[in-house]
Amino acid sequence: MGSTAEDLTMVAAGATLVSALVAVIAGVAGVASLSA
């Protein structure tokens, strides 16, 4: 750990996870609003 490349990889992985979570939450909210 400690190298810039590893830091960037960690940040990229975190951003991918966050965006995936947001997409899932938005999808669930959309389905809920449609079915409501």
Distance bins in CASP14 RR format, pairs under 12 A and 6 or more apart:
PFRMAT RR
TARGET T0000
AUTHOR 0000-0000-0000
RMODE 2
METHOD distances of the structure
MODEL  1
1 7 0 0 0 0 1 0 0 0 0 0 0
1 9 0 0 0 0 0 1 0 0 0 0 0
1 10 0 0 0 0 1 0 0 0 0 0 0
2 8 0 0 0 0 0 1 0 0 0 0 0
2 9 0 0 0 0 0 1 0 0 0 0 0
2 10 0 0 0 0 1 0 0 0 0 0 0
3 9 0 0 0 0 1 0 0 0 0 0 0
3 10 0 0 0 0 0 1 0 0 0 0 0
4 10 0 0 0 0 0 1 0 0 0 0 0
4 11 0 0 0 0 0 1 0 0 0 0 0
5 11 0 0 0 0 0 1 0 0 0 0 0
5 12 0 0 0 0 0 1 0 0 0 0 0
6 12 0 0 0 0 0 1 0 0 0 0 0
6 13 0 0 0 0 0 1 0 0 0 0 0
7 13 0 0 0 0 0 1 0 0 0 0 0
7 14 0 0 0 0 0 1 0 0 0 0 0
8 14 0 0 0 0 0 1 0 0 0 0 0
8 15 0 0 0 0 0 1 0 0 0 0 0
9 15 0 0 0 0 0 1 0 0 0 0 0
9 16 0 0 0 0 0 1 0 0 0 0 0
10 16 0 0 0 0 0 1 0 0 0 0 0
10 17 0 0 0 0 0 1 0 0 0 0 0
11 17 0 0 0 0 0 1 0 0 0 0 0
11 18 0 0 0 0 0 1 0 0 0 0 0
12 18 0 0 0 0 0 1 0 0 0 0 0
12 19 0 0 0 0 0 1 0 0 0 0 0
13 19 0 0 0 0 0 1 0 0 0 0 0
13 20 0 0 0 0 0 1 0 0 0 0 0
14 20 0 0 0 0 1 0 0 0 0 0 0
14 21 0 0 0 0 1 0 0 0 0 0 0
14 22 0 0 0 0 0 1 0 0 0 0 0
15 21 0 0 0 0 0 1 0 0 0 0 0
15 22 0 0 0 0 0 1 0 0 0 0 0
16 22 0 0 0 0 0 1 0 0 0 0 0
16 23 0 0 0 0 0 1 0 0 0 0 0
17 23 0 0 0 0 0 1 0 0 0 0 0
17 24 0 0 0 0 0 1 0 0 0 0 0
18 24 0 0 0 0 0 1 0 0 0 0 0
18 25 0 0 0 0 0 1 0 0 0 0 0
19 25 0 0 0 0 0 1 0 0 0 0 0
19 26 0 0 0 0 0 1 0 0 0 0 0
20 26 0 0 0 0 0 1 0 0 0 0 0
20 27 0 0 0 0 0 1 0 0 0 0 0
21 27 0 0 0 0 0 1 0 0 0 0 0
21 28 0 0 0 0 0 1 0 0 0 0 0
22 28 0 0 0 0 0 1 0 0 0 0 0
22 29 0 0 0 0 0 1 0 0 0 0 0
23 29 0 0 0 0 0 1 0 0 0 0 0
23 30 0 0 0 0 0 1 0 0 0 0 0
24 30 0 0 0 0 0 1 0 0 0 0 0
24 31 0 0 0 0 0 1 0 0 0 0 0
25 31 0 0 0 0 0 1 0 0 0 0 0
25 32 0 0 0 0 0 1 0 0 0 0 0
26 32 0 0 0 0 0 1 0 0 0 0 0
26 33 0 0 0 0 0 1 0 0 0 0 0
27 33 0 0 0 0 1 0 0 0 0 0 0
27 34 0 0 0 0 1 0 0 0 0 0 0
27 35 0 0 0 0 0 1 0 0 0 0 0
28 34 0 0 0 0 0 1 0 0 0 0 0
28 35 0 0 0 0 0 1 0 0 0 0 0
29 35 0 0 0 0 0 1 0 0 0 0 0
29 36 0 0 0 0 0 1 0 0 0 0 0
30 36 0 0 0 0 1 0 0 0 0 0 0
END
